[in-house]
């Protein structure tokens, strides 16, 4: 069984939602976390700039 998942479309949708104001940064961070992604995962997938969302969520 292939355990690798392609989160590209999901991440794109979350990024678009945040940029267009359909969700807050903290909501986006929760969605990413619920997907099981960590800050390290985002960096590995090439979305390290989203780690700011995790940092803001942790700071609340």
PyMOL Python script that loads the backbone (N, CA, C, O; Angstrom):
from pymol import cmd

cmd.read_pdbstr("""\
ATOM      1  N   UNK A   1       0.843  -1.170   0.000  1.00  0.00           N
ATOM      2  CA  UNK A   1       0.000   0.000   0.000  1.00  0.00           C
ATOM      3  C   UNK A   1       0.893   1.240   0.000  1.00  0.00           C
ATOM      4  O   UNK A   1       1.865   1.314   0.752  1.00  0.00           O
ATOM      5  N   UNK A   2       0.559   2.207  -0.844  1.00  0.00           N
ATOM      6  CA  UNK A   2       1.314   3.451  -0.927  1.00  0.00           C
ATOM      7  C   UNK A   2       0.840   4.402   0.164  1.00  0.00           C
ATOM      8  O   UNK A   2      -0.303   4.857   0.147  1.00  0.00           O
ATOM      9  N   UNK A   3       1.709   4.695   1.098  1.00  0.00           N
ATOM     10  CA  UNK A   3       1.344   5.577   2.202  1.00  0.00           C
ATOM     11  C   UNK A   3       1.590   7.044   1.877  1.00  0.00           C
ATOM     12  O   UNK A   3       1.159   7.925   2.621  1.00  0.00           O
ATOM     13  N   UNK A   4       2.275   7.311   0.778  1.00  0.00           N
ATOM     14  CA  UNK A   4       2.511   8.699   0.384  1.00  0.00           C
ATOM     15  C   UNK A   4       1.220   9.282  -0.160  1.00  0.00           C
ATOM     16  O   UNK A   4       0.539   8.673  -0.986  1.00  0.00           O
ATOM     17  N   UNK A   5       0.903  10.461   0.315  1.00  0.00           N
ATOM     18  CA  UNK A   5      -0.297  11.142  -0.147  1.00  0.00           C
ATOM     19  C   UNK A   5       0.107  12.420  -0.849  1.00  0.00           C
ATOM     20  O   UNK A   5       1.094  13.059  -0.486  1.00  0.00           O
ATOM     21  N   UNK A   6      -0.654  12.779  -1.839  1.00  0.00           N
ATOM     22  CA  UNK A   6      -0.422  14.029  -2.550  1.00  0.00           C
ATOM     23  C   UNK A   6      -1.384  15.073  -1.990  1.00  0.00           C
ATOM     24  O   UNK A   6      -2.583  15.049  -2.266  1.00  0.00           O
ATOM     25  N   UNK A   7      -0.835  15.981  -1.205  1.00  0.00           N
ATOM     26  CA  UNK A   7      -1.635  17.020  -0.578  1.00  0.00           C
ATOM     27  C   UNK A   7      -1.666  18.303  -1.405  1.00  0.00           C
ATOM     28  O   UNK A   7      -2.187  19.317  -0.940  1.00  0.00           O
ATOM     29  N   UNK A   8      -1.125  18.281  -2.608  1.00  0.00           N
ATOM     30  CA  UNK A   8      -0.973  19.500  -3.393  1.00  0.00           C
ATOM     31  C   UNK A   8      -2.295  20.233  -3.575  1.00  0.00           C
ATOM     32  O   UNK A   8      -2.374  21.432  -3.304  1.00  0.00           O
ATOM     33  N   UNK A   9      -3.327  19.541  -4.024  1.00  0.00           N
ATOM     34  CA  UNK A   9      -4.611  20.199  -4.255  1.00  0.00           C
ATOM     35  C   UNK A   9      -5.239  20.692  -2.959  1.00  0.00           C
ATOM     36  O   UNK A   9      -5.814  21.780  -2.921  1.00  0.00           O
ATOM     37  N   UNK A  10      -5.132  19.905  -1.908  1.00  0.00           N
ATOM     38  CA  UNK A  10      -5.690  20.314  -0.621  1.00  0.00           C
ATOM     39  C   UNK A  10      -4.979  21.558  -0.110  1.00  0.00           C
ATOM     40  O   UNK A  10      -5.623  22.507   0.338  1.00  0.00           O
ATOM     41  N   UNK A  11      -3.649  21.554  -0.177  1.00  0.00           N
ATOM     42  CA  UNK A  11      -2.891  22.721   0.267  1.00  0.00           C
ATOM     43  C   UNK A  11      -3.233  23.939  -0.570  1.00  0.00           C
ATOM     44  O   UNK A  11      -3.379  25.039  -0.038  1.00  0.00           O
ATOM     45  N   UNK A  12      -3.362  23.752  -1.873  1.00  0.00           N
ATOM     46  CA  UNK A  12      -3.711  24.875  -2.749  1.00  0.00           C
ATOM     47  C   UNK A  12      -5.063  25.457  -2.356  1.00  0.00           C
ATOM     48  O   UNK A  12      -5.223  26.677  -2.311  1.00  0.00           O
ATOM     49  N   UNK A  13      -6.031  24.602  -2.075  1.00  0.00           N
ATOM     50  CA  UNK A  13      -7.348  25.087  -1.663  1.00  0.00           C
ATOM     51  C   UNK A  13      -7.279  25.853  -0.348  1.00  0.00           C
ATOM     52  O   UNK A  13      -7.918  26.895  -0.204  1.00  0.00           O
ATOM     53  N   UNK A  14      -6.516  25.350   0.604  1.00  0.00           N
ATOM     54  CA  UNK A  14      -6.375  26.030   1.888  1.00  0.00           C
ATOM     55  C   UNK A  14      -5.687  27.372   1.699  1.00  0.00           C
ATOM     56  O   UNK A  14      -6.112  28.374   2.274  1.00  0.00           O
ATOM     57  N   UNK A  15      -4.631  27.401   0.899  1.00  0.00           N
ATOM     58  CA  UNK A  15      -3.919  28.650   0.628  1.00  0.00           C
ATOM     59  C   UNK A  15      -4.862  29.646  -0.036  1.00  0.00           C
ATOM     60  O   UNK A  15      -4.910  30.811   0.359  1.00  0.00           O
ATOM     61  N   UNK A  16      -5.610  29.199  -1.039  1.00  0.00           N
ATOM     62  CA  UNK A  16      -6.549  30.083  -1.732  1.00  0.00           C
ATOM     63  C   UNK A  16      -7.618  30.607  -0.778  1.00  0.00           C
ATOM     64  O   UNK A  16      -7.961  31.788  -0.816  1.00  0.00           O
ATOM     65  N   UNK A  17      -8.146  29.729   0.077  1.00  0.00           N
ATOM     66  CA  UNK A  17      -9.156  30.155   1.047  1.00  0.00           C
ATOM     67  C   UNK A  17      -8.612  31.239   1.961  1.00  0.00           C
ATOM     68  O   UNK A  17      -9.291  32.228   2.236  1.00  0.00           O
ATOM     69  N   UNK A  18      -7.391  31.051   2.429  1.00  0.00           N
ATOM     70  CA  UNK A  18      -6.794  32.034   3.338  1.00  0.00           C
ATOM     71  C   UNK A  18      -6.541  33.347   2.612  1.00  0.00           C
ATOM     72  O   UNK A  18      -6.852  34.413   3.141  1.00  0.00           O
ATOM     73  N   UNK A  19      -5.986  33.286   1.415  1.00  0.00           N
ATOM     74  CA  UNK A  19      -5.679  34.496   0.656  1.00  0.00           C
ATOM     75  C   UNK A  19      -6.928  35.280   0.291  1.00  0.00           C
ATOM     76  O   UNK A  19      -6.901  36.509   0.244  1.00  0.00           O
ATOM     77  N   UNK A  20      -8.019  34.578   0.032  1.00  0.00           N
ATOM     78  CA  UNK A  20      -9.258  35.230  -0.374  1.00  0.00           C
ATOM     79  C   UNK A  20     -10.175  35.533   0.807  1.00  0.00           C
ATOM     80  O   UNK A  20     -11.308  35.974   0.615  1.00  0.00           O
ATOM     81  N   UNK A  21      -9.692  35.300   2.028  1.00  0.00           N
ATOM     82  CA  UNK A  21     -10.440  35.667   3.221  1.00  0.00           C
ATOM     83  C   UNK A  21     -11.582  34.742   3.583  1.00  0.00           C
ATOM     84  O   UNK A  21     -12.451  35.121   4.368  1.00  0.00           O
ATOM     85  N   UNK A  22     -11.604  33.543   3.034  1.00  0.00           N
ATOM     86  CA  UNK A  22     -12.673  32.595   3.356  1.00  0.00           C
ATOM     87  C   UNK A  22     -12.403  31.834   4.648  1.00  0.00           C
ATOM     88  O   UNK A  22     -13.287  31.153   5.169  1.00  0.00           O
ATOM     89  N   UNK A  23     -11.202  31.947   5.156  1.00  0.00           N
ATOM     90  CA  UNK A  23     -10.885  31.357   6.452  1.00  0.00           C
ATOM     91  C   UNK A  23      -9.807  32.213   7.099  1.00  0.00           C
ATOM     92  O   UNK A  23      -9.056  32.915   6.421  1.00  0.00           O
ATOM     93  N   UNK A  24      -9.747  32.142   8.417  1.00  0.00           N
ATOM     94  CA  UNK A  24      -8.692  32.868   9.115  1.00  0.00           C
ATOM     95  C   UNK A  24      -7.427  32.020   9.112  1.00  0.00           C
ATOM     96  O   UNK A  24      -7.467  30.823   8.827  1.00  0.00           O
ATOM     97  N   UNK A  25      -6.310  32.654   9.431  1.00  0.00           N
ATOM     98  CA  UNK A  25      -5.052  31.901   9.481  1.00  0.00           C
ATOM     99  C   UNK A  25      -5.131  30.779  10.499  1.00  0.00           C
ATOM    100  O   UNK A  25      -4.605  29.690  10.269  1.00  0.00           O
ATOM    101  N   UNK A  26      -5.790  31.039  11.635  1.00  0.00           N
ATOM    102  CA  UNK A  26      -5.872  29.987  12.651  1.00  0.00           C
ATOM    103  C   UNK A  26      -6.738  28.826  12.166  1.00  0.00           C
ATOM    104  O   UNK A  26      -6.443  27.671  12.471  1.00  0.00           O
ATOM    105  N   UNK A  27      -7.807  29.120  11.412  1.00  0.00           N
ATOM    106  CA  UNK A  27      -8.616  28.038  10.851  1.00  0.00           C
ATOM    107  C   UNK A  27      -7.797  27.202   9.886  1.00  0.00           C
ATOM    108  O   UNK A  27      -7.885  25.974   9.894  1.00  0.00           O
ATOM    109  N   UNK A  28      -7.004  27.858   9.058  1.00  0.00           N
ATOM    110  CA  UNK A  28      -6.160  27.138   8.106  1.00  0.00           C
ATOM    111  C   UNK A  28      -5.166  26.252   8.836  1.00  0.00           C
ATOM    112  O   UNK A  28      -4.932  25.111   8.436  1.00  0.00           O
ATOM    113  N   UNK A  29      -4.582  26.772   9.902  1.00  0.00           N
ATOM    114  CA  UNK A  29      -3.626  25.984  10.679  1.00  0.00           C
ATOM    115  C   UNK A  29      -4.304  24.757  11.271  1.00  0.00           C
ATOM    116  O   UNK A  29      -3.720  23.674  11.296  1.00  0.00           O
ATOM    117  N   UNK A  30      -5.536  24.923  11.749  1.00  0.00           N
ATOM    118  CA  UNK A  30      -6.280  23.790  12.300  1.00  0.00           C
ATOM    119  C   UNK A  30      -6.538  22.752  11.212  1.00  0.00           C
ATOM    120  O   UNK A  30      -6.381  21.554  11.448  1.00  0.00           O
ATOM    121  N   UNK A  31      -6.932  23.203  10.024  1.00  0.00           N
ATOM    122  CA  UNK A  31      -7.185  22.263   8.926  1.00  0.00           C
ATOM    123  C   UNK A  31      -5.931  21.480   8.585  1.00  0.00           C
ATOM    124  O   UNK A  31      -5.985  20.263   8.402  1.00  0.00           O
ATOM    125  N   UNK A  32      -4.799  22.172   8.497  1.00  0.00           N
ATOM    126  CA  UNK A  32      -3.542  21.493   8.188  1.00  0.00           C
ATOM    127  C   UNK A  32      -3.203  20.483   9.270  1.00  0.00           C
ATOM    128  O   UNK A  32      -2.776  19.365   8.980  1.00  0.00           O
ATOM    129  N   UNK A  33      -3.398  20.885  10.517  1.00  0.00           N
ATOM    130  CA  UNK A  33      -3.117  19.997  11.637  1.00  0.00           C
ATOM    131  C   UNK A  33      -4.044  18.783  11.608  1.00  0.00           C
ATOM    132  O   UNK A  33      -3.605  17.660  11.855  1.00  0.00           O
ATOM    133  N   UNK A  34      -5.322  19.007  11.308  1.00  0.00           N
ATOM    134  CA  UNK A  34      -6.277  17.898  11.244  1.00  0.00           C
ATOM    135  C   UNK A  34      -5.944  16.924  10.120  1.00  0.00           C
ATOM    136  O   UNK A  34      -6.282  15.743  10.193  1.00  0.00           O
ATOM    137  N   UNK A  35      -5.282  17.423   9.082  1.00  0.00           N
ATOM    138  CA  UNK A  35      -4.832  16.550   7.998  1.00  0.00           C
ATOM    139  C   UNK A  35      -3.643  15.709   8.450  1.00  0.00           C
ATOM    140  O   UNK A  35      -3.228  14.786   7.749  1.00  0.00           O
ATOM    141  N   UNK A  36      -3.099  16.028   9.616  1.00  0.00           N
ATOM    142  CA  UNK A  36      -1.958  15.287  10.124  1.00  0.00           C
ATOM    143  C   UNK A  36      -0.626  15.868   9.712  1.00  0.00           C
ATOM    144  O   UNK A  36       0.418  15.254   9.932  1.00  0.00           O
ATOM    145  N   UNK A  37      -0.652  17.059   9.110  1.00  0.00           N
ATOM    146  CA  UNK A  37       0.588  17.688   8.664  1.00  0.00           C
ATOM    147  C   UNK A  37       1.221  18.490   9.792  1.00  0.00           C
ATOM    148  O   UNK A  37       0.536  19.165  10.560  1.00  0.00           O
ATOM    149  N   UNK A  38       2.517  18.402   9.873  1.00  0.00           N
ATOM    150  CA  UNK A  38       3.277  19.191  10.836  1.00  0.00           C
ATOM    151  C   UNK A  38       4.051  20.260  10.083  1.00  0.00           C
ATOM    152  O   UNK A  38       4.094  20.258   8.853  1.00  0.00           O
ATOM    153  N   UNK A  39       4.659  21.169  10.826  1.00  0.00           N
ATOM    154  CA  UNK A  39       5.490  22.201  10.206  1.00  0.00           C
ATOM    155  C   UNK A  39       6.609  21.558   9.389  1.00  0.00           C
ATOM    156  O   UNK A  39       6.962  22.053   8.318  1.00  0.00           O
ATOM    157  N   UNK A  40       7.161  20.466   9.888  1.00  0.00           N
ATOM    158  CA  UNK A  40       8.226  19.766   9.171  1.00  0.00           C
ATOM    159  C   UNK A  40       7.708  19.174   7.859  1.00  0.00           C
ATOM    160  O   UNK A  40       8.397  19.203   6.840  1.00  0.00           O
ATOM    161  N   UNK A  41       6.480  18.635   7.897  1.00  0.00           N
ATOM    162  CA  UNK A  41       5.882  18.088   6.678  1.00  0.00           C
ATOM    163  C   UNK A  41       5.714  19.175   5.625  1.00  0.00           C
ATOM    164  O   UNK A  41       6.009  18.959   4.450  1.00  0.00           O
ATOM    165  N   UNK A  42       5.243  20.336   6.047  1.00  0.00           N
ATOM    166  CA  UNK A  42       5.041  21.434   5.099  1.00  0.00           C
ATOM    167  C   UNK A  42       6.353  21.842   4.452  1.00  0.00           C
ATOM    168  O   UNK A  42       6.406  22.103   3.251  1.00  0.00           O
ATOM    169  N   UNK A  43       7.411  21.898   5.250  1.00  0.00           N
ATOM    170  CA  UNK A  43       8.721  22.253   4.709  1.00  0.00           C
ATOM    171  C   UNK A  43       9.163  21.213   3.690  1.00  0.00           C
ATOM    172  O   UNK A  43       9.644  21.555   2.610  1.00  0.00           O
ATOM    173  N   UNK A  44       8.997  19.941   4.040  1.00  0.00           N
ATOM    174  CA  UNK A  44       9.404  18.860   3.138  1.00  0.00           C
ATOM    175  C   UNK A  44       8.613  18.892   1.829  1.00  0.00           C
ATOM    176  O   UNK A  44       9.153  18.571   0.771  1.00  0.00           O
ATOM    177  N   UNK A  45       7.339  19.275   1.898  1.00  0.00           N
ATOM    178  CA  UNK A  45       6.490  19.328   0.715  1.00  0.00           C
ATOM    179  C   UNK A  45       6.699  20.594  -0.110  1.00  0.00           C
ATOM    180  O   UNK A  45       6.117  20.743  -1.185  1.00  0.00           O
ATOM    181  N   UNK A  46       7.533  21.509   0.397  1.00  0.00           N
ATOM    182  CA  UNK A  46       7.795  22.742  -0.336  1.00  0.00           C
ATOM    183  C   UNK A  46       6.878  23.887   0.042  1.00  0.00           C
ATOM    184  O   UNK A  46       6.831  24.904  -0.650  1.00  0.00           O
ATOM    185  N   UNK A  47       6.153  23.728   1.133  1.00  0.00           N
ATOM    186  CA  UNK A  47       5.231  24.767   1.595  1.00  0.00           C
ATOM    187  C   UNK A  47       5.677  25.325   2.946  1.00  0.00           C
ATOM    188  O   UNK A  47       4.845  25.635   3.799  1.00  0.00           O
ATOM    189  N   UNK A  48       6.979  25.449   3.135  1.00  0.00           N
ATOM    190  CA  UNK A  48       7.517  25.917   4.404  1.00  0.00           C
ATOM    191  C   UNK A  48       7.012  27.280   4.814  1.00  0.00           C
ATOM    192  O   UNK A  48       6.947  27.587   6.005  1.00  0.00           O
ATOM    193  N   UNK A  49       6.651  28.109   3.835  1.00  0.00           N
ATOM    194  CA  UNK A  49       6.152  29.441   4.168  1.00  0.00           C
ATOM    195  C   UNK A  49       4.828  29.386   4.934  1.00  0.00           C
ATOM    196  O   UNK A  49       4.439  30.372   5.559  1.00  0.00           O
ATOM    197  N   UNK A  50       4.135  28.252   4.892  1.00  0.00           N
ATOM    198  CA  UNK A  50       2.903  28.105   5.663  1.00  0.00           C
ATOM    199  C   UNK A  50       3.174  27.848   7.141  1.00  0.00           C
ATOM    200  O   UNK A  50       2.246  27.848   7.950  1.00  0.00           O
ATOM    201  N   UNK A  51       4.421  27.634   7.496  1.00  0.00           N
ATOM    202  CA  UNK A  51       4.746  27.391   8.897  1.00  0.00           C
ATOM    203  C   UNK A  51       4.379  28.577   9.768  1.00  0.00           C
ATOM    204  O   UNK A  51       4.183  28.420  10.973  1.00  0.00           O
ATOM    205  N   UNK A  52       4.281  29.778   9.171  1.00  0.00           N
ATOM    206  CA  UNK A  52       3.829  30.941   9.927  1.00  0.00           C
ATOM    207  C   UNK A  52       2.430  30.716  10.485  1.00  0.00           C
ATOM    208  O   UNK A  52       2.110  31.207  11.568  1.00  0.00           O
ATOM    209  N   UNK A  53       1.593  29.981   9.761  1.00  0.00           N
ATOM    210  CA  UNK A  53       0.251  29.692  10.250  1.00  0.00           C
ATOM    211  C   UNK A  53       0.312  28.866  11.526  1.00  0.00           C
ATOM    212  O   UNK A  53      -0.452  29.101  12.462  1.00  0.00           O
ATOM    213  N   UNK A  54       1.231  27.890  11.562  1.00  0.00           N
ATOM    214  CA  UNK A  54       1.393  27.082  12.760  1.00  0.00           C
ATOM    215  C   UNK A  54       1.940  27.917  13.905  1.00  0.00           C
ATOM    216  O   UNK A  54       1.507  27.766  15.047  1.00  0.00           O
ATOM    217  N   UNK A  55       2.884  28.792  13.610  1.00  0.00           N
ATOM    218  CA  UNK A  55       3.488  29.630  14.646  1.00  0.00           C
ATOM    219  C   UNK A  55       2.439  30.531  15.275  1.00  0.00           C
ATOM    220  O   UNK A  55       2.431  30.708  16.493  1.00  0.00           O
ATOM    221  N   UNK A  56       1.554  31.103  14.467  1.00  0.00           N
ATOM    222  CA  UNK A  56       0.509  31.969  14.993  1.00  0.00           C
ATOM    223  C   UNK A  56      -0.494  31.175  15.804  1.00  0.00           C
ATOM    224  O   UNK A  56      -0.981  31.662  16.825  1.00  0.00           O
ATOM    225  N   UNK A  57      -0.814  29.968  15.377  1.00  0.00           N
ATOM    226  CA  UNK A  57      -1.749  29.126  16.111  1.00  0.00           C
ATOM    227  C   UNK A  57      -1.160  28.744  17.464  1.00  0.00           C
ATOM    228  O   UNK A  57      -1.873  28.744  18.467  1.00  0.00           O
ATOM    229  N   UNK A  58       0.122  28.420  17.508  1.00  0.00           N
ATOM    230  CA  UNK A  58       0.778  28.055  18.761  1.00  0.00           C
ATOM    231  C   UNK A  58       0.852  29.231  19.715  1.00  0.00           C
ATOM    232  O   UNK A  58       0.846  29.040  20.931  1.00  0.00           O
ATOM    233  N   UNK A  59       0.921  30.439  19.188  1.00  0.00           N
ATOM    234  CA  UNK A  59       1.056  31.630  20.012  1.00  0.00           C
ATOM    235  C   UNK A  59      -0.235  32.103  20.629  1.00  0.00           C
ATOM    236  O   UNK A  59      -0.210  32.945  21.527  1.00  0.00           O
ATOM    237  N   UNK A  60      -1.373  31.588  20.176  1.00  0.00           N
ATOM    238  CA  UNK A  60      -2.670  32.030  20.705  1.00  0.00           C
ATOM    239  C   UNK A  60      -2.933  31.488  22.077  1.00  0.00           C
ATOM    240  O   UNK A  60      -3.980  31.766  22.661  1.00  0.00           O
TER     241      UNK A  60
END
""", "prot")
cmd.dss("prot")
cmd.show_as("cartoon", "prot")
cmd.util.cbc("prot")
cmd.orient("prot")
